[in-house]
């Protein structure tokens, strides 16, 4: 199954969590970032890791009714 991977870079090493949807991955990433656990990256299925903010920006732009104004 294709899943999104949320990776948190912690002092003890990377921690990876899998989520089925982009929305779930973003929610998990935001929670981890808010808790101050470490730097958060999200990888789409078969893709490369992106910092949380970049992933969210790209996801928003892909929405059909997105308007930057």
N, C-alpha and C positions, 0 to 999 in steps of 0.2 A: 504494500500500500504506500502511496506517495504521501509523505508528511512533511510539515515544516519543522525545522529544528531551531530551537531557541538555545543559544549557547551563552553562558555567563562565565566571564573570565574572573575567577576568584583568586585570592592569594594562594590557595591550596591547589589550584589548577582549574582547568575548564570543567564546567558542569553542563551537560546537554540534556534537554527535554524535548520530546516530540509532541507536536500538536497536529490535529487533522486539518484545521483551517487557518487561513491567514489571520482571521479575526481572533481566534484562540491564541495564536502565537503572539500577536501584538499585545493582547491582554496580559498574558504571562510575562512577556518582556517588560511591559510597563510596571507591573507589580514588582518584579525583581529589581528594576532600576529605582523605583520609589523606595524600596527597602534598603538600597545602598549596598547590595550584595556584591556587585562588581559591574564591569562593562558588559553590555548586552548586545548580542548579534543575532540576527535571524537569517536562516538559509531557507529559500524556497526549495521545493522538491527538485533535486538534481542541479541546484544553483549554488552560487558562492555566498559565503556569509557577508551580510551587510550590517553596519551599525543600525541600531533600532530606529533612530530618527530618519535615516536614509530609506529604510525599508517602508516606514509609515508614509513618508512623502511619496514614494513611488506607488504605493498601494492606493493612496488617495487620488492621484492623478489618473489611475486606471478606472476609477468609478465613472459610469456613464454620464452622470449629471454634474460632474465636478466643474466648478467655476472659480478660477483663482481670484476673482474680484471680490 
